[in-house]
Amino acid sequence: MDPDMRLVLDSYAAYARGDIEAAVAPLHDDVEWIEPDSFPNGGARRGPGAVADYLRASHAAWRELVSTPTASRRGGDIVVVHHVEGVLADGSPHSVTVADVFTVVDGRVVRMVAYADPAEVPG
């Protein structure tokens, strides 16, 4: 597997098990991270610390979480499509399909932009 794709997929695995520090380890010091405004706490962030804060809050919103990411290359970017299913912290079941587009330079994630159908986003 392409080493950049492995790096991104390893980050997803770390997030799924709640290891946020490992999830943000491959991020560049000036990473730009953009989540849809329709996501809880969505918007733009810069830097691994801000991304870690977002990921911690996101992970805490799920009581149970199963995500199966699939990565592919599109030009120079890595596109990861993942369907997330689980139980939210309030006990309600939920699922959402998300496409995340990563730009990796010299083994570091410099940018991530997420896309999702707003109708699927927990509100």
N, C-alpha and C positions, 0 to 999 in steps of 0.2 A: 504494500500500500504506500502511496505517496506520503512522505514524512510529514508534510504540512496537514494533510487530511488526518493522519494518525494523531497529531498534536491536538487538533480541534476535537476529534472524537473522544480522546482521553479526557479533555476538559469537560465534555458532556457527562462522561462516566463519573467524574469527580463530583460534579453538581448533583447528579442523581443520588449519590450516597451521602450527600451533605457536606462534602469536603470542599468548602468554598475557597480556601487558600490554594488548594491544588487546581481548582477550576480557573482561577485568575493567574496562576503562575506563568502561562505562556503569553500574557498580555504585555504589550509594549508600554513603557512608562507614560506615553502620551496617547494611549488607545482612545479612539472615539467609539462609543457604544450607544446605539440608538434603538430604543424600543418604541413600538407604536404608542401614540398618546392615549389610545383606547385601553392599553394595558394598565392594571393597577400600578401606580408609581411609574408609568411610562414616561418617555422623554429621552433626552440626550444626556450622556454622562461622559466625563473625560478622566482617564487615569484608572489604574487597577483598584485603588481604594474605593472610589465611587462606584465602580462596577461591583466590587465585593459587597458593598452595602446593599445595592439593588438585588444581587443574587441571594443574599441572606434573607431579605424580606420576601422575595419571590418563593424561595424554598419553604419558608415558614408558612406561606399561604396554603400549602398542601399538607394534609394529614397523611395521605398516601399518594405516591407518585410513580408512574411507570412511563418511561419515554424511550422510544426506539428510534434513534437518529440514523439517517442514511445520508452519506456525503457523496458529492460529485463535484467535478470541476466544471466551471463555466468561464472560459477565458482564463484570466489570472486569479479569479476568485474561487473560493470553496463555498458551495451551497449545501446547507444541511437542512433537510426537511425532516421534521419529527412530529409525531402524533403523541400528545401527552394525554394520559388518562389517569384518573385518580379520584380522590375524595378531598375536597377543600377543607380547610381548617374548621369551617362551620358545619361540616358533616354532609354537605351536598356533593353528589357525584358530578364530575365535569370532565369534558374532553375538549381539546383544541389542537388544530394542526397549525404548525408554525414553520415558516421558511426563514432561516437565518443566513445571511450572506457575509462571509468572512474574507477580509483581505489580510494575507499573511506575507510579511516581508522579512527575509533573513531569519526565519524560524520564530517570529513574534507576530501576534495578532495586532494589527494597527487599526483595524476598523471592523465593526460588526453592525449590520442593519437587519432588524427583524421585521417580518411581514406576517400578518394574520388577518383572517376575516373578523371584523369587529363584532359580528353577531355571535362568534364563538368565544369571545373573551369574557372571563368571569368579571362581573361588575360589582 
